[in-house]
Amino acid sequence: MIESTHTHGNGIPICPYCQIPTIREAGYSMQTNVYYPPIYNEKGENINPDRNAITMNYRCRKCNKDYSIVGNYVNGWEYRK
């Protein structure tokens, strides 16, 4: 199941099952490895940012359920139950 990213008011991720910030145990993580060479426009802004996909797996220590956070720093993040 895919859901939009839920974060606590100060940016702390929350468990998608408990719907509150909880202690979580980190599992394995994966990342694609594509080189995105920086391309700068006339204003000096990088118009070709890194879009590698990152998958981070966690287990909530409160409900003991696993979930993943998938995405990147350009397009945002989503939870997968």
C-alpha positions as CSV (number, residue, x, y, z in Angstrom):
1,M,0.0,0.0,0.0
2,I,1.3,3.4,-0.9
3,E,0.4,6.5,1.2
4,S,1.6,10.1,1.2
5,T,4.4,11.0,3.5
6,H,3.3,11.8,7.1
7,T,5.5,13.9,9.2
8,H,5.2,15.4,12.7
9,G,5.1,19.2,12.8
10,N,8.9,19.5,13.2
11,G,9.6,17.1,10.3
12,I,9.9,13.9,12.4
13,P,8.6,10.9,10.4
14,I,5.7,9.0,12.1
15,C,4.7,5.4,12.0
16,P,2.1,5.0,9.2
17,Y,0.3,2.4,11.4
18,C,0.4,4.1,14.8
19,Q,0.0,7.6,13.2
20,I,2.3,9.1,15.9
21,P,6.1,9.6,16.2
22,T,7.5,6.3,17.6
23,I,10.9,4.7,18.2
24,R,11.9,2.9,15.1
25,E,14.5,0.3,14.2
26,A,16.4,0.9,11.0
27,G,16.6,-2.1,8.6
28,Y,18.4,-2.2,5.2
29,S,18.4,0.6,2.7
30,M,18.9,0.8,-1.0
31,Q,19.7,3.6,-3.5
32,T,20.0,3.7,-7.2
33,N,23.3,4.8,-8.5
34,V,22.8,7.1,-11.6
35,Y,25.2,10.0,-12.1
36,Y,23.4,13.3,-12.6
37,P,26.0,15.8,-13.7
38,P,25.3,19.3,-12.4
39,I,23.9,21.6,-15.1
40,Y,23.7,25.3,-14.1
41,N,21.4,27.9,-15.6
42,E,22.2,31.6,-15.9
43,K,21.3,32.2,-12.2
44,G,23.8,29.6,-11.0
45,E,21.0,27.1,-10.1
46,N,21.5,23.4,-10.6
47,I,18.8,22.4,-13.1
48,N,19.8,18.7,-13.1
49,P,19.6,17.7,-9.4
50,D,20.2,14.1,-8.1
51,R,17.1,12.1,-8.6
52,N,18.4,8.7,-7.3
53,A,15.7,6.7,-5.6
54,I,16.3,5.9,-2.0
55,T,14.4,3.1,-0.1
56,M,14.8,3.0,3.7
57,N,13.1,0.2,5.7
58,Y,12.0,0.5,9.3
59,R,10.2,-1.5,12.1
60,C,8.1,0.5,14.5
61,R,9.1,-0.5,18.1
62,K,5.5,0.2,19.3
63,C,3.4,-1.8,16.9
64,N,6.2,-4.1,15.6
65,K,5.2,-3.6,12.0
66,D,7.5,-3.0,9.1
67,Y,7.3,-0.1,6.6
68,S,9.4,1.6,4.0
69,I,10.0,5.2,3.1
70,V,10.7,5.6,-0.6
71,G,11.6,8.7,-2.7
72,N,14.3,11.3,-3.1
73,Y,15.2,14.8,-2.0
74,V,13.8,16.3,-5.3
75,N,10.5,14.6,-5.7
76,G,9.7,13.9,-2.0
77,W,8.9,10.8,0.0
78,E,6.1,8.3,0.5
79,Y,5.4,5.5,2.9
80,R,4.9,1.9,1.7
81,K,3.2,-0.5,4.1
